[in-house]
Amino acid sequence: MLKQTQSLKMLQKLSPQQIQLMKLLQIPTATLEQRIKEELEANPALEEGEEFEEGFSASEEEAYREEASADDYAEEEPPVREDQYELDDYLNQYIEDDPSSYKTKGESYQPDEEEKTIPIAVESSFHEYLAQQLGLLKLEERQVRIAIQIIGSIDDDGYLRRQPENIADDLLFSQNIETDEREINFLLGKIQRFDPPGIGSRDLRECLLLQIVHKMESDEVSDEDKICLKIASKLLTDFFEEFSKKHYPKLQRQLNVTEDILKGAIDEILKLNPKPASGHAGNAERNMQYIVPDFSIENADGVLELHVDSRNVPDLRISEHYKEMLKAYKYNRALNRSDRLQKEAVMFIKQKIDSAKWFIDAIRQREQTMFKTMYAIMQYQYQFFLTGDEKLLRPMILKDVADVTGLDISTVSRVANSKFVQTEYGTKRLKDFFSESLQTSEGDEVSTLEVKKILTDIIGEEHKRKPLSDEKLKSILLKKGYNIARRTVAKYREQLNIPVARLRKEL
C-alpha cells in the first residue's frame, strides 16, 4: 500500500561553480594555461584580451534608435509578456554591467613586466638518433628492417627488455619477415656498438660491461687504468652479487688485489651510466619536467613580499560580439521584430555568457585563495623565508593554516598540492613546509623537518668505512635532545632516500 510521508533533513551540496573552483585550485600554474585554452575552445563567449570596449550608454542607445528609419519602425512597442520578465532583467543587468569587472587581471597589471614561458619542441628523438647510425653499417634491406624493429623495441632508458622471440613474432605479423633468435642477437650485437655505450643492453650488468669494454678499447686509457678496468670487468662478470652488496673484504680476498686497485675498479664502475639513453639530449628534453613556481617571495630589507605568478595566465573577458548580439536582440524585440528562433539563440548566448562569467570568477577566486593561503604559510614560517635555515621551520599542519585563513582544510590541501614557491634559497614545494611536531627532552616542540635535517647532517659527516647503524643514529639524536625510537629513525631515513648502513659503506 502506497503512503505519502513528509521528512525534514539537511543536505549540503556543492554548486557547479564551487566544483569548478576546487578543480582549478588543484591545477598548478604550469598546467593552468592549458586548462584556460580548453575553456576558450569550448566556450565562444569567452575570449582572450586586455580590456573591454565600453557598451552603449542610455543616451547612445537612444541616438542609435533615432538614426534608424522612422518609417520602417513606426510601430508601437507591444506589451511585454510575463514570461519575458526574467530575460528582460538579464539583458538589462548584463548590458548595464561594468565590463571591467569580468577580467582576470587588475588595472595595475603591466603585461610588459612579465614574459610568457614558451616551451621549445625537440626535433629529433633518441630512436631516430640510433637509426641514423644504422645507415653506417653495410646491411641488406631485410636486415635493416629487422634492426629498425630492434631499435624501436629499446625503451627510454636504453634497454632492450623484449625477448628475441617476441621481436621475431612482431616482425612476422607486422612486416611478414621471418627471422630467428640467432639473427636478432647478431644484429643486436651490432646495435650495442652504437653511441651511447651500453645501448641495447638486456640488464644492468650487461649495460655496465658494454661501457667497460668501450673504455678498454679507447686509446686514451693508461696502463694503470686498464688494470682497474679489467678488475671492474671481472667484478661485473663473476662477482656482481657480492659487488652489489658491498662485500669488499670478501672481494679483495677472492680477486687477490690490493685495496687501492679494488677501489680504483669500483670507482670506474661508479662513473658509468646505468641509463645510457638519459644522456641523449633529445631524450633528456622529452623526459625533463620543468617546475614553474606558483609563488615568489622576495626579501626587501627584512620585509617579505609575496607575489602570485600569473605570467602564463592570459587575461580573459566576455566576448564583445556576444554582448552586441544581446543588444541587437533587445532592440529588435522592442520593435516587435524578434521571433522564437532569435529567443532560443539569445538563451544559448545567456548560457555561454554565464559560463564565461563563472570561469573568470573562478580564476580570480583561485588567485585570491592561493594568495591568502600562501601568505598565511609565509607568516607562519617567516624566519625560514628570511634566513633559509631549515632548522627554523615550525611544526605546521593543514589545520593551522585553515584556522588562520578561515578556509576549509580540504581547500588548503588543494592549494598546497603540486604547488611551488620560489625563494632566495631555491624553489620549494609547499607540502615540504607542513610537518608534525616533536617534543624534545627539554619540553620544546620542534618540527620533524628539523630532525630530518639533523639526521641528514649526521649521516653526511659519518665515516664511510664504518657507517652508523640506525641504533647508533638514535643514540646520537638522543644526546642532542631528540628522543625518538629506532624505527622512527629508519622511517625518516627512508623518507630521505638514504640507504641502510651496509649500502653506505665505501672503501
Secondary structure, 3 states (H helix, E strand, C coil): CCCCCCCCCCCCCCCHHHHHHHHHHHCCHHHHHHHHHHHHHHCCCEEECCCCCCCCCHHHHHHHHHHCCCCCCCCCCCCCCHHHHHHHHHHHHHHCCCHHHCCCCCCCCCHHHCCCCCCCCCCCCHHHHHHHHHCCCCCCHHHHHHHHHHHHCECCCCEECCCHHHHHHHHHHHHCCCCCHHHHHHHHHHHCCCCCCCCCECCHHHHHHHHHHHHHCCCCCCHHHHHHHHHHHHHHHHCHHHHHCCCHHHHHHHHCCCHHHHHHHHHHHHCCCCCHHHHCHHHHHHHCCCCCCCEEEEEECCEEEEEECCCCCCCEEECHHHHHHHHHHHHHHHCCCCCHHHHHHHHHHHHHHHHHHHHHHHHHHHHHHHHHHHHHHHHHCHHHHHHCCHHHCCCECHHHHHHHHCCCHHHHHHHHCCCEEEECCEEEEHHHHCECEEECCCCCEEEHHHHHHHHHHHHHCCCCCCCCCHHHHHHHHHHCCCCCCHHHHHHHHHHCCCCCHHHHCCC
